[in-house]
């Protein structure tokens, strides 16, 4: 059932999520740490999932 409820809110920016795991992943964006680096350009990301999404822009 899709209720549209987003009970997991970020205390830093207010963005909300349907699953606590997505909130945990999102919280990394507020940290300066960016250990996941793109091999094709200078960009770096806080989470591997964000890097994988970015790699599609290079046709990977």
PyMOL CGO cylinders between C-alpha atoms (Angstrom):
from pymol import cmd
from pymol.cgo import CYLINDER

trace = [
    CYLINDER, 0.00, 0.00, 0.00, 1.37, 3.38, -1.00, 0.3, 1, 1, 1, 1, 1, 1,
    CYLINDER, 1.37, 3.38, -1.00, 0.19, 5.94, 1.53, 0.3, 1, 1, 1, 1, 1, 1,
    CYLINDER, 0.19, 5.94, 1.53, 2.65, 8.72, 0.69, 0.3, 1, 1, 1, 1, 1, 1,
    CYLINDER, 2.65, 8.72, 0.69, 3.70, 8.81, 4.33, 0.3, 1, 1, 1, 1, 1, 1,
    CYLINDER, 3.70, 8.81, 4.33, 7.31, 9.86, 4.94, 0.3, 1, 1, 1, 1, 1, 1,
    CYLINDER, 7.31, 9.86, 4.94, 7.87, 9.42, 8.67, 0.3, 1, 1, 1, 1, 1, 1,
    CYLINDER, 7.87, 9.42, 8.67, 11.69, 9.59, 8.67, 0.3, 1, 1, 1, 1, 1, 1,
    CYLINDER, 11.69, 9.59, 8.67, 12.80, 13.21, 8.56, 0.3, 1, 1, 1, 1, 1, 1,
    CYLINDER, 12.80, 13.21, 8.56, 16.28, 14.67, 8.38, 0.3, 1, 1, 1, 1, 1, 1,
    CYLINDER, 16.28, 14.67, 8.38, 16.95, 16.94, 11.34, 0.3, 1, 1, 1, 1, 1, 1,
    CYLINDER, 16.95, 16.94, 11.34, 19.42, 18.99, 9.30, 0.3, 1, 1, 1, 1, 1, 1,
    CYLINDER, 19.42, 18.99, 9.30, 17.48, 19.89, 6.16, 0.3, 1, 1, 1, 1, 1, 1,
    CYLINDER, 17.48, 19.89, 6.16, 13.96, 18.58, 6.73, 0.3, 1, 1, 1, 1, 1, 1,
    CYLINDER, 13.96, 18.58, 6.73, 13.87, 16.20, 3.79, 0.3, 1, 1, 1, 1, 1, 1,
    CYLINDER, 13.87, 16.20, 3.79, 11.78, 13.14, 4.63, 0.3, 1, 1, 1, 1, 1, 1,
    CYLINDER, 11.78, 13.14, 4.63, 11.85, 9.50, 3.59, 0.3, 1, 1, 1, 1, 1, 1,
    CYLINDER, 11.85, 9.50, 3.59, 9.62, 6.45, 3.57, 0.3, 1, 1, 1, 1, 1, 1,
    CYLINDER, 9.62, 6.45, 3.57, 12.33, 4.15, 4.96, 0.3, 1, 1, 1, 1, 1, 1,
    CYLINDER, 12.33, 4.15, 4.96, 14.83, 4.70, 7.75, 0.3, 1, 1, 1, 1, 1, 1,
    CYLINDER, 14.83, 4.70, 7.75, 17.58, 3.20, 5.58, 0.3, 1, 1, 1, 1, 1, 1,
    CYLINDER, 17.58, 3.20, 5.58, 17.11, 5.98, 3.03, 0.3, 1, 1, 1, 1, 1, 1,
    CYLINDER, 17.11, 5.98, 3.03, 17.37, 8.58, 5.78, 0.3, 1, 1, 1, 1, 1, 1,
    CYLINDER, 17.37, 8.58, 5.78, 20.64, 7.00, 6.99, 0.3, 1, 1, 1, 1, 1, 1,
    CYLINDER, 20.64, 7.00, 6.99, 22.01, 7.17, 3.45, 0.3, 1, 1, 1, 1, 1, 1,
    CYLINDER, 22.01, 7.17, 3.45, 20.85, 10.77, 3.04, 0.3, 1, 1, 1, 1, 1, 1,
    CYLINDER, 20.85, 10.77, 3.04, 22.49, 11.90, 6.29, 0.3, 1, 1, 1, 1, 1, 1,
    CYLINDER, 22.49, 11.90, 6.29, 25.88, 11.23, 4.72, 0.3, 1, 1, 1, 1, 1, 1,
    CYLINDER, 25.88, 11.23, 4.72, 25.27, 14.11, 2.31, 0.3, 1, 1, 1, 1, 1, 1,
    CYLINDER, 25.27, 14.11, 2.31, 25.63, 16.54, 5.22, 0.3, 1, 1, 1, 1, 1, 1,
    CYLINDER, 25.63, 16.54, 5.22, 29.15, 15.28, 5.97, 0.3, 1, 1, 1, 1, 1, 1,
    CYLINDER, 29.15, 15.28, 5.97, 32.19, 16.60, 4.10, 0.3, 1, 1, 1, 1, 1, 1,
    CYLINDER, 32.19, 16.60, 4.10, 33.45, 13.02, 3.58, 0.3, 1, 1, 1, 1, 1, 1,
    CYLINDER, 33.45, 13.02, 3.58, 33.19, 11.90, -0.07, 0.3, 1, 1, 1, 1, 1, 1,
    CYLINDER, 33.19, 11.90, -0.07, 35.06, 8.56, -0.28, 0.3, 1, 1, 1, 1, 1, 1,
    CYLINDER, 35.06, 8.56, -0.28, 33.38, 7.27, -3.46, 0.3, 1, 1, 1, 1, 1, 1,
    CYLINDER, 33.38, 7.27, -3.46, 35.18, 8.85, -6.42, 0.3, 1, 1, 1, 1, 1, 1,
    CYLINDER, 35.18, 8.85, -6.42, 34.25, 8.76, -10.07, 0.3, 1, 1, 1, 1, 1, 1,
    CYLINDER, 34.25, 8.76, -10.07, 36.94, 7.32, -12.35, 0.3, 1, 1, 1, 1, 1, 1,
    CYLINDER, 36.94, 7.32, -12.35, 35.78, 9.43, -15.30, 0.3, 1, 1, 1, 1, 1, 1,
    CYLINDER, 35.78, 9.43, -15.30, 35.58, 12.91, -13.76, 0.3, 1, 1, 1, 1, 1, 1,
    CYLINDER, 35.58, 12.91, -13.76, 36.57, 14.75, -10.57, 0.3, 1, 1, 1, 1, 1, 1,
    CYLINDER, 36.57, 14.75, -10.57, 33.26, 14.20, -8.76, 0.3, 1, 1, 1, 1, 1, 1,
    CYLINDER, 33.26, 14.20, -8.76, 33.06, 12.29, -5.48, 0.3, 1, 1, 1, 1, 1, 1,
    CYLINDER, 33.06, 12.29, -5.48, 30.09, 11.08, -3.45, 0.3, 1, 1, 1, 1, 1, 1,
    CYLINDER, 30.09, 11.08, -3.45, 29.11, 10.28, 0.11, 0.3, 1, 1, 1, 1, 1, 1,
    CYLINDER, 29.11, 10.28, 0.11, 27.60, 6.90, -0.78, 0.3, 1, 1, 1, 1, 1, 1,
    CYLINDER, 27.60, 6.90, -0.78, 28.27, 4.16, -3.31, 0.3, 1, 1, 1, 1, 1, 1,
    CYLINDER, 28.27, 4.16, -3.31, 24.65, 4.32, -4.46, 0.3, 1, 1, 1, 1, 1, 1,
    CYLINDER, 24.65, 4.32, -4.46, 25.07, 7.98, -5.40, 0.3, 1, 1, 1, 1, 1, 1,
    CYLINDER, 25.07, 7.98, -5.40, 28.23, 7.17, -7.36, 0.3, 1, 1, 1, 1, 1, 1,
    CYLINDER, 28.23, 7.17, -7.36, 26.45, 4.34, -9.22, 0.3, 1, 1, 1, 1, 1, 1,
    CYLINDER, 26.45, 4.34, -9.22, 23.64, 6.72, -10.16, 0.3, 1, 1, 1, 1, 1, 1,
    CYLINDER, 23.64, 6.72, -10.16, 26.18, 9.31, -11.34, 0.3, 1, 1, 1, 1, 1, 1,
    CYLINDER, 26.18, 9.31, -11.34, 28.11, 6.77, -13.45, 0.3, 1, 1, 1, 1, 1, 1,
    CYLINDER, 28.11, 6.77, -13.45, 25.06, 6.47, -15.71, 0.3, 1, 1, 1, 1, 1, 1,
    CYLINDER, 25.06, 6.47, -15.71, 25.78, 10.03, -16.89, 0.3, 1, 1, 1, 1, 1, 1,
    CYLINDER, 25.78, 10.03, -16.89, 28.99, 8.66, -18.41, 0.3, 1, 1, 1, 1, 1, 1,
    CYLINDER, 28.99, 8.66, -18.41, 27.14, 5.82, -20.12, 0.3, 1, 1, 1, 1, 1, 1,
    CYLINDER, 27.14, 5.82, -20.12, 28.40, 3.20, -17.68, 0.3, 1, 1, 1, 1, 1, 1,
]
cmd.load_cgo(trace, "trace")
